[in-house]
């Protein structure tokens, strides 16, 4: 924003009339008045910028500079005018100097990024960038973070003022070796977060951390496919054991590795020797199902078992194996690997362009008669918007790049777009592998594909119990069971299991040992025959499958028995939630792809389509493998390619918080943009956070359908440069008319059962600062938690005061009759709080209320969301809530209403949280923004509270 200088026309001010002395005197007086007025305006502009960081437009500075020069050129023989001239020029110099200082600060960040992107994109020179020794420590730190995200080698050497930063391009072989070392470090950190290295800890401590399930009752044992055995567990005997299986299941999610636990001579809990590895299959209704690779050695009388969570070494082994395979890659696989980690993609530009240019680029595929004909006539989903159609076209038309990116922020229809991409690929006769980092994301894609085309030949890789019930009938295991050979395999498996139980029984007979050995031998032979038939069934199902859906590690397990068989290879892979995938996991798809014969020409259909949102939660990485943020395994390939391409929406807020100059400007810009988005009042203010929305290999989706503009306003302004467009209107059942907004709580009864909430507001914030709702940690955990196990803090931090308030909010929403339990979601960052909330609202959970962590809710949505932030302490410690990705996810799950419960005194020690509280405080209780921000002390008490 800026102040207009149109009235400062030099010709008007300095054209002195040729007339009488009185006329000249009147003209000089007019000049003096206008000069004083101009000086006041320029001084106000300078003050506005220096105090509030609102930078003038360049055109304003240019006009004011011309005004100053015009004063110097005109010889006006009057002392007062000469004095004003000198003062005015000095004021102008101060303003220009301040703006130049700001431009240097901002420009250094931009130019540094552009230099590193140019270096990464095979710019001219020797492949190395050296910053001078005069570079500040802050700028060097930023350079390390940017270089790490771009996949560059980087180091700072020297001492004191002689220290300088160097970055260089890495070869593919060097990057693979770095990834291998990072995997080793991550596996060590993963092992340290489990009980295997916590010698001498009591079972109470380990159970409080979610690492041990102590003495659970074995409800059922049964044979499973491929020689596995399934156990179903429930709460152990005794009142103190009530609910401990459900608490363990908060961390023991489906697919997590487990082992049977025993206590050694020193009193430490260890993995039982000779027992098979296993995984969690499912958890529901207080029961937990485990699947072991082969039947554990136990007695029939054994009805209690203790189970340890263990590191998932299988996944690490697979990723290390594929890294080794990539090191030996040839031809097509080497070509795609070079596109991932080397210089195999030619980017049109490595720098940001203007917003106007980006908008044209984003819409250009939708322009022209040929594109319109393609989009309207050939698409399965006729309801796709222009940006979604452009993204589909980018993914399905011939391209020089084997990799295509789609940035899909919350509610922009990313899944819908990917479904169309998959259907188009199948229509072209191509087999598609659909992957994601989590089972929930895979199930979501599989279900969407089946809804779009129920006849599509789709299979879901993974054990049936680990996937959603809505797609369980389409798992490879379920489809194999429907094959003719499956009935014979089941019979052989039951016989083998019976033989194995016989072999485990002890008998007093003299030939008891021989009987057991014979039974084991016969059981193994039967298991072998059953497995051979199961493989025949699997091959038959896979040969008919056109779309295989699975997690990145899960699909590899399903295909490991097929080796290089043609049915185990696919023409294209679509990776959803690619921003949550570490690079070694993404490499797992390479051995299972078919590569074109003409890879040397570079012209082919895209082989890899990656879609995600790098402004939301990245993959969970435990190791502290780099000195600065954003590095190591946390530096995801999706974001690296997006940075190199210059695409996507938004910016990294930690770069803006690095200096007070940048942050002051960004803070005001975000608040103004949020107000404009929420209300539609005023022109969109200029922002230093605008970036290119479409690159040469990427497309961005901006039309947001999940929530109304008032809920979208802050996330869009803070995390996406204000570029999201709300296409959703508020539901009448949730939004009352303006005359019922912001009703005083003392007369709430006249508007129904409302005490805590306002039915007319879309965003409500209840501030618990000063209420004494202090966070709590388990005493045993607090005493025994070491620095190496700091990651376990998520399982031990809770806030009973905020939990009770959250429960009151849920009860009020339900009793208001405006929504049911199934339309409400409670989101909280800490699993200990999840457990506490589920205990407080057990009946509501049974009725459909969903309570889960922020991480688990990513990719999901509910009509109403209560965001319980937990943290409240005198130290102002916010923990991993300082990660703006987590704040973004927590605030973008609601379709109709968001209620945030938190301690502003604690949370505001973080700049992004402080910005949120500033936004709601400035624009609260306005009918156009529909925000209500109150202290907990303004809320009527319950039972005298």
N, C-alpha and C positions, 0 to 999 in steps of 0.2 A: 504494500500500500504506500501511498505517498501523497504529497500536497501539490496541487496544480499550480503551475507558474505562468499560466496563459496571460495573466494580467501584467506580467513583467516584460512587456514589449519595449525594447530599447528605443525604437523609433518614437514611441509615444512619450517617453520620459525625457529624451534629450534633444528634441527638436525645438530649439529656442526661437521664438518669433522675432522678426526684424521690425520692431516698432518702438514705442516710447519707453522711457525708463520705468514707468509704472508697469507696463506690460511685461518687461523683462524681469522686474521684481516679482510680479505675480507668478511668472513661469519658474523662477528660481525657488520660490516658496513651494510651488507644486512639486518640483523635483525633490526638494528636501523632504516633503511629506511622504512622497512615494518611496524615496530611498529608506526613510525610517521604517515604513510599512514593510518594505522588502526585507530589510535587515531582521525585523521582528519575525517574519515568516521563516526566513532561512535559519535564524537562531532557534525557533521552535522546532523546525525540522531536525536540526542537529541534536537538540535536547531529546526529542522523541526517539531518535535512533540510539543515542548514547545511553539513555535511561531504560527504554523499553525494547531496544533491539528491533525496531521496525525500520527496515532499510528503505530509503527512497528509491524510486524507479530511476533507471539510468537516464531516461529522458528528462526527469526533473533536474538531475545534476547537470546535464548538458545545458539546459536553459538557464540555470542559475550561474553556470560558468560563463556563458555568453553575456549575462547581465553584468558580471564583475568586469569582464574585459571591456564592455562598452563604457563603463565608468572610467576606466583607465584611458580610453581613447578620447573621450570628450573633455575638453578644457573648460571647466565651469569656474570662473574666477570668484568663488565665494568660499570663505573659510569653513562655514558650516557644512557645505556640500563636500568639500575636500576631507573634512574630518569623518563625515559619514562614509565617504568612499573608502577610507583606510579601514574603518571599523568593519564595514561590510565585507571587504576582501579578506580580512583576518578571520571573520566568522566562517566565510565560505571555505577558506583553507583548512580550518579545523574540521569542518564537516567532511571535506574530501579526504583528509588524512585519516579520519576515523573510519570512513567507508573503505578506504584502501586497506587499512589494517584488517578489517573484517574480511574483505575479499581475499586477502592473503591467507587468512586462517581457513576460510572455506575452500579456497582454490587449492590450497596445499593438499587437503583431503581428496578433492576430486582429481587433481593432477596425479597424485600418488597412485590412486586406484587405476587411472588410465594408463600410467606408465607400466604398472605390474600386469594389467590385462594385456597390454600390447606385447610385453615380454612373453607372457604365457601363450599368446596367439601367434607365436613364431614371428615376432617383429624383426626388424633389421638389426644388425649388429652381431655380436659374438655370443648371444644367448645369456647375457649377464647384465645385471643392473647394480650399480654401486652408488649409494647415497653419500653425499659429502659428510665429513666429520662434524660439520656445523649443524647437522640435523639434530633436532631436539630428541630427548628420550621418549617423549610422548609420541612423536611422529615415527620413531623407530619401532615402538611397540605396535602402532597401527600397521606399519609395513609388515611386521611379522604375522599379524593376524590375517591380513589380506592375502599375503603370499601363501600361508597355510591353506586357506580356503581355495586358492587357485591351483594347488598342487605344485607349487614351486619349491625348490630348495632355498633355504634362507639361513643366514647366520649374521650375528654382530660380533665383531672382534675389536680388540683394543681396549684401552682404559681411559676413563675420564673423557676429556675433550677430543681425544684421538680415536674414540670408538666410532665405527662406521658399520653400516648395514649393507649386506650383499645378498642379492637374490639371483637365482639362475634356473634355467629350464632343466628338468630331470628327464632322463630316458625312461622308457616303459619298464625296463629291467630294474632300474633304481627304484622306481615307485613300487613295484611289486615287492622288492626286498624290504622297503619301509613298511608296507602293509603287513608283511609277515611278522616283522618285529612288533608292530603295534598290536597284532592279534595275540602274540605271546604275552605282551604287557597286560592286555585286557583280560586274558584268561587268568593271569596271576591275580589281578584285581578282583575278578569274579570269584575266584577261589577264596580270597581273603574275606569276602563279604558273606561267606557261608560258615557253617559251624566246624568245618574240617580243620581250621586253624585256631579254633577257640578252645584250647585245652583246659580241662578242669571246670568248665562252666556247668552250672546246674541246669536241670531240665526246665526249670521255671524261666530262667534267663533266655534260653534258646527258644522256648515256646513263645515268650513275649516278643521276640524278634521275628517270629514267623518262620523259624528255621527247623523246628522239630515238632512233630506230632507225637505226643507221648501217650502210649498205651491206649490206642484206639481199638475198638472192638471190630473184629472181622465178621461182617454180616453174611458175606457170600463169596465163594470162589467158583470160577467157571472157566472152561477152555475158551480161547479166542483164536482168531485166524493166525496162520503162519507160525503155529507152535507156541503162541503167547498164552498168558494166563491173566485173567481179570479178577481183581479183588474189589469188593465194595466194603467201605469202612463207615462206621458211625461212632457217635460219642462213646467214650469209655464208661465203665461202671462208676457211679458215685456222683453226687451233686456237684462237686468241684470240677468234674469233667464236662459238665453241660456246656454245649456250644463251642468246645475247643476244636472240633473238626471244621466248623464254619470259619472260625478265626484263622486257622491254618490255611484254609482255602483262599483267604484274601491275598496271600503271597503265592500259594501253590496254584497258579492258574493252569488251565488245560495246556498240556504239552511240556510243562516244567519237569525237569529230571529229578527223580527221587531214588533213594536206596533204603533198604531195611537197615535200621540202626540198632546197635548194641553198645553196652557200656564196657570199657576196657578195665584193666586192673587198676589204672590210675584214676578212674572215675570220669574219664572223658568219653563223650559220645562219638563213636566212630562208625564207619560203614562195615556191616557184617561181611566177613569173608565168605566166598563161595556162593553168594546170593546174586541173582541177576539184576541188571539195571532195569529201571522202570520209569514210567512217566505218568503224570496225572491225566486221566481221560476226561473226567467231568466232575463238577460239584454242584449239588442242588439239594434243597430240603434237608440240610444238615448232614448229608452223606457225601462221601468222596470215593470215586472209582479210580483205581490204579491198574495199569497194564504193564506186566513184566515181560521181558523178552523171552523168557522160558520159565516154567513153574519153579518158584522158590522151594528150597528144601525145608519143609516144616512137618510137624506131626499133625494128625487129625485133631488132636486135642488143643492145638494152639489157636486160641481165639482172641489174642491180644497181640498188637504189633506196634512198634515205634518206627517212625519214618523220618529220615533226614532229607531236606532239600540239598542237592549237590549241584556243582557247576555243570553246565551242559557241554561236556567235552566233545560230544558227537558233532555238534554244530561247528565248534572250533576246528575239529579235525577235518571236516568237509571243506571249510573255507581255506585251511592251509593246503589241502590237497588240490583245490582248484587253482590256487595261486601257483603251485608247482606246475600244474598242467598249462597254465597261461604262459609260464616261462618257456615251455617247449612248443608253444602254439605255432602253427604254420598256416599259410594261405588265408582262407576266409576268417578263421578265428583270430589270427594275428592282425588282420585288417580291422576287425571290429574292436579288438583290444587297443589298437593304436588310436581309434576314435575315442575310446573311453579315457585313456590315460596319457596318450601322446598328442600328436599334432595331426591326427587323421581327419579332422573336421576343419573346413575352411569357413571361417566366420566372415560375414559381410562387414561387420564393424565390431570393434571391441570397446567402444565408448558410448556413453549415453547421448541420445539425441533429444531434441525438444519434444514437448508434449504434443504439439501440433503435428509434427512429423510422425510421432509414434501412433497417434490416432489414425492417421492416414494409412500407415503401414498395417495397423491392426485390422482395418476394415477393407483393405485392398483386395484380399481374396474373395470377398463377397461382392465385388464390383464386376460389372461387365456381363454381357449376355451369356457368355459361355459358362461362367461360374454360377450364375443364377439358375441356368438350365440344369446344371449338374446338381446343385444343392436342392432344388425343388423336386426334380424328377427321380433322382436316384437314391435319396435318403430314405431309410426305413422310418425314422422319426421326423415327421413333417413339422413338429413344433419346436425344433432347435432354433435358437436365435442366431444372428449373423456371426457373432464371435464363435459360437459353438460349431457352426457350419464351417467356418474358416479353419478351426482346429482339426475337424474331421478331414477336411481336404488336405491339410498339411500332413496328416498321418497316413493318407491312403494314396496319394499321388506320387509319381516318380520324383526322386530327390537325389541330390549329390551327397546328402548326409545320411548315414545309416541310423542316426539317433534323432528323435524328435522330442521336444519338451512341451508340456502343457502346465501352465501355472493356474491352478484352480482354487482360489480362496474359498472360504466358507460360503455355502449356499449358492454357488455359481453354476451348479449343474455339472461338476466334473465327472461324476459317475455316469450320468446320462450321456455325456459326450463320449466317454470311453466305451459304453455299450454300443453306440453307433459305430465307433471305430472297429470294434471286434466283429460286428455283424457285416460291415463292409469287407473286412478281411476274409471272412468265411465265404461271402458271396463271390469273391475273386478266387476261391478254391484254395485258400491258404489255411494251414493249421496254426492255431494261436495258443500260446501259453500265457495265461493271465496270472500274475503274481502280486503279492504284497507282503509286507513285513509281519502282519498279524492275521490270525484266523478270522477275526471280526471283519476286517477289510476285504478278505477273500470271499467270505460268505456274502457280504453286501454286494460285491460284483457278480457273483454267481447267481444270486437271487434276482438281481436286476436283469441279467441276461435271460434267465428263464421266463421272467415276466414279459420281456420284449418279444421273445420267440420261444414258446414252450416246446417246440419240436427240435430245437437246436441240439446237436449231438455233443453234450457237455458232460464232463466228469469232474468230480471234486477230489483232488488228491488229499489223503489224510485219513486217519482212523475216524469211523463214523461218530464216535462219542465226542470228538473234539470239535465238531462243526455244528452249526446251527441246525435245529430240527427241521427247518424249512427246506434245507438242501441236503439233508442226511440221506435221502433216497438216491441221490446222484453221486455219492462217493464211489471211488473205485472199488472199495470193499463191498458196498451194497450192490453195485452193478455186477460184480464178480459172483456174488452169492446167487444171482438170478440165472447164471449160466448152467447148462445141463450137468457139467462135470462137478459143479459145486456141491451137489447133494452127496456124491461119492466122497468128496474131500471132507465134508462135515462128518460123515460116518467114520472115516479113517481117523479123523482128529479125536472124536470121542473115544474110540477104542484105544488110541495111543495115550490119551489122558488117563484112562482107567488103568492101563498097564503101568504108567508112570507112578500112579498112586500106590499100586501094588508093590512096585519096586522100592517105595519109601517105607513100607511097613516092615517092622522087625518081627521075626518069628523065632521060636525056640527050636524049631526042627533042625536036624543036623545039616540038611541040604538047603537051609534058609538062604545062605549066601548065594548059592548057585541059582536059586529061584529068582532072587532079586536081580542078579546080573542078566539072566535070561529075559526077565520082564523089561529091564532097561533097554536091552538090545532090540527086542521086538517093538517097544515103544518108539525108539529112534527110527526103526525101519518104517513104521506106520506114519510117523511125522514126516519122513522124507517123501513118501508116496503122496501124502496129503499136500505137501508143499509143491510138488511137481504139478499136481492137478490144479492147484491154486494159481500157479504161474501160467498154465494154459488158459485159464479163465481170464487172468489179468491181460494176457497178450490179445485175446479176442476182444475185450472191452476197449483196450487202448487203440487197436487198429481202427475201430469205428469212431473214435473220439476226434472231433474237430477242434474242440476248445477244452483245454485242461486247466483247471483253476487250483492253485495251491500256494502256500507260503513258500518263500524262497528256499528255506531249508526242507520243508515238508515235501515239495514236489520232487526234490532230488532223491529223497528216501524212497519214494514210490517208484522211481525210474532206475534205481541203482542196479536192479537185477537184469535190466534190458541192455546195458552196455551201450554199444554203438548201433544198436538196431534202429532201422529207419523209423519205426513207430515211436521211438523215444526222442525224435527230433522235430522241431517246429519251424515254421517259416517266419514267425513274428512273435515277439514277447511284449506284452503290455504290463507295465509295472505301476500299480496304483500306490498312493502314499509313498512315492519314491523319495520324498524328503525325510522319511523315517528309516531309510535303508542305509546301512553302512556299506562302503564300497566293496569289501571282500564278499559280502552276501550277494551283491548285485552281479559279481563275476560268476556266480554259480549257474547262471543261465547260459553262459557262453558255450559250454560243451553240448548243449541240447538244442542248438539252432542250426538250421540249414543255411548255408551261405551261397550267394549267387556265384555263378561261374565267371562273371565279368567284373569281379571286384576291382580289377586294375583300372577299369574305365570310370569307376566311381558313380555310375548312374544306375540306380536301382530303387526299389521301394524301401521305405524305412523298415529296419529290422527290429529296432527297439523303440518303444514309445514309453516315455516316463512322464507321469503326472503326479503332481503334489503341490504342497504349499510350504515353502521354506520359511514362511513367517510364523508357522505353528511349530509344534514340538518336534525337535530333531530326534534321532535315535538315542536310546539310553546308553551312555558310555560311562563306565565306572572308573576307568583308569585315568590318572592325572598324568597323561603322557606328554603334555606340552606345557610350557611356562605360561602361555597366554590363552585367552578364550578362543574358541572356534577352531581348534586344531585337532590333530590326531584322527582317530576314527570318527570323531564328531564332524569333521570336514567332509560333507557328503558330496557325492558326484553330481547329484541333481543341481545343487546350488552352484557348484564349480562351473558346470556347463552353462547355467543360467547367467552367471556373472560374466563369463567369457562372451556370451552371445549378447549381453546387454538387455536381456528381456526381463519379464516379470513385473510385478507391482511392488511399490513400497521401497523401504530402505532398512538398513540395520540400525536400530535406535542406539545401540551402544557406541556407534561412531559419533552420534550427535551428542551423547552425554560425556564425551571425552573432554570437551572444553566448555567453559561457561559461556563463551561467546556464541558457539553453535547452539548450545542447549537453550539459552534464553530466546533466541530467534525461533527455534523449532517449537518451543513450548507455546508461544503465542500463536504460531501458525496452526498448530494442532487444535487449539481451543477454538480459534476462529473458523477453521475448516469444519470442525465437528458441529458448530452451531449452524453453519450454512447447510450442511448435509441434513441435520435434524429438522430444520425449519424451511429450507428452500428460500430463505430470506437473504438477499444480498448476493453479489457475485462471488464466485469462488476465489478466495485470496490466493495470491501467488505463494508457492511453497518451494523451499529448497530441497524437498524430498521427492520431487517428481522424477520419474525414470522412464526409460523406454518400455512400452508395454508389449511390443512384439519385436522379436529379433529374427535372424535369418533361419534359425531352426526351432524357434519357440513361438507359442501363442499364449495369450493371457485372456482369461475370462473375467469380465468385470460386472456383468449384470447379476445381482444378488437377489435370490428369491426366498430366502429363509425368513428374514425378519424385516420389520418396518424400518424406515430411515432413522427413527429416533434411537432404536437399539443399535443400529449399524454405525451411527455417527462417530462415536469415539474409536472403536477398532479400525474403521476405515481411515480416519484422519491420522491416527497414531501409527498404524502398521502398514497401510497400503497407499500412502500418499494422497488420501482423499479421492481415489479414483474408482471406488466401487459405486455402483448405481443401484439403489433399492427399487426392486420391481414388486414389492410385497406391501400390502396394506394391512392395517391393524384389524383384528377380528372384533366384531361388534360385541361378542359375549365377554370380551376381556377389557374393553375400553369403554368407559362411560362418557357421558357428555361433559363439556367443559364446566358446567355449573356444579358438578359433583367432584371436581378436582380439588386436591389439597384441602379437604375438609378437616377441620380441627378434630383431634382425636376425642375430645370431650363430647362431641355430638355425633360420633360415628354410628351410634346405635340407630339413628334415623335413616341410615343408608345400609342397614343390614349388619351382619356379624363381623364388621371390620374394626379391629383395634390396632393391629400392627401395620396393615397395608392400606393402600389407597387404590380402589378398583379402577380409577381412571389413569393411573400411571403405568408406563411401560418399563421404566427403570427406577428401582427403589434401592436406596443405600441406607442401611441401619448401622450407624457408627457406635461401636462398643467401647470406644476410648474412655477410660476412667471408670468403667463399670466393675472392675475387678475380675474380669473374665480372663484370668491368666492361663496361658498354655501349660500343659503338664506333660511330664515324661515318666515312664515307668521307673520306680526307684531302683529296681534291680538292673534295668537296662542302663540308667544313668551312671550307676557305679561301675559297670563293667564295660561300657562301650568305649573302645579305643579309637585313636585317630584313624587307623586303618579300616575301621568299620563305620566311618561316618555316614556311609551310604544307607546304613540301617536306620538312620534317624527318621526316615519316612514311616517306619513301622512302629515308632514309639512316641510320636508327638500327637497330642490331642488337646482339646479345649472343651471341657464339660459345660462351661457357661454358654459358649457359643452354640454348642450342640443342643442344649435345651431351648435356646432361642430359635434355632433352626427348626426344631420339632414343633414349636408353637406356630411358626410361619406355615409349615406344612398343614397342621391341623386347621388353621384358619382358611387356607385355600380350599381344603376339602369341605369344611362345614359351610362355606359360602355357596356351595352347589354350582360354582362356575367351572369346575374341572374335577376330574376323577384322579385317583392315584396314578393311573397309567399315563396321564398327561403331565406328570410332574417328575423332574429329575433333580436330585441333590448332588452337587459336585463339590469335592473338597480335595486339596492336594495331598493329604496324608492318610495312609491306609488305617492308622490307629483311629483316626476320626471316623473313617468309614465304618469300622467295626462298632464304635460307640453309637453312631447314628442308627445303625441297623438294629442295635439292641433297644434303643429308645423308641423306635418306630417299627417294631417287628410285625405288628398286625398290618400296618400300612404296606410294608414290603410284600407281605403275602398277597395283598390286594392289588399289587402291580406297581407300587412306588419303586423307582430305581435310585439307588444310592451307590456312587462309585467315585473313583479317583479321577482327577483331571486327565491323566494319561489314558485311562480306560475309556473316557467319554469322547476322546478325539474322534472325529468323523461321525458322531451321532448328534441327535437333536431331540428336544422335547418342547412342548408348548410353553411350559414354565420351568425356569431353572433357578434354584437357590444355590448361590456360590458361597459356601462356608470357608473362609480363608484361614481359620485356625490361629495364625500367629498373633500373639499378644504377650509382650515382655518388656521389662524396663530397659533392656539393652538395645532395643530397636532392631533386633535380628529378624530378618525375614526369610533366611534360608534360601531354598531354591525357588521361592516365589519371586526373587529378583530377576529370574529369567523371564523376559517379556513374552516369550513364546507361550509359557504356561498361563500368563494373564490373558493373552489373546484367545487361547482355547477356552478358558473358563468363561469368558464373556461372550462367546459366539455360539453357544449351544442352544440358546433360547429362540423359539419361534415367535412368542407373543409377549412374554414378560420375564425380566431378569431382576432378581433380588440379590444384592451383594451384602453380606454380613461380615464386617471386619473392623479391626482396631486401626483407625487412621493414624494415631500417634506412632504405632509400630510400623505400619506399612509405608507411611510417607517418608521413612528414611531412605526408601528406594525412589529414584527420580520418576520412574514411569508410574508407579502407584501414586506418588504425590501429584503427578499430572492428572491422573484420573479423578482424585478427590478434588482438585482445583476445578476441573470441568464440571463436576456435579454440583459443587458449591456455588459456582458462578451462575449456572443456568438452571438451578433448581426452582421448582414451583412456578414454572412458566407453562402456560397452556400449550404453547407450540412445541416445547421440548419434552413434556410429560415426564419430568424427572422429579423425584422426591428424595431429599437427603435429610435425615433426622438422626439425632442422637438417641441412644437407647433410653435415655432419661426422659424423652418426650413421649414414650410409649406407655400406655396404661399397664399397670402391673397385673400379674396373674397370681392369685392366691397371696395377695399382699406384697408381691415383689415389686 
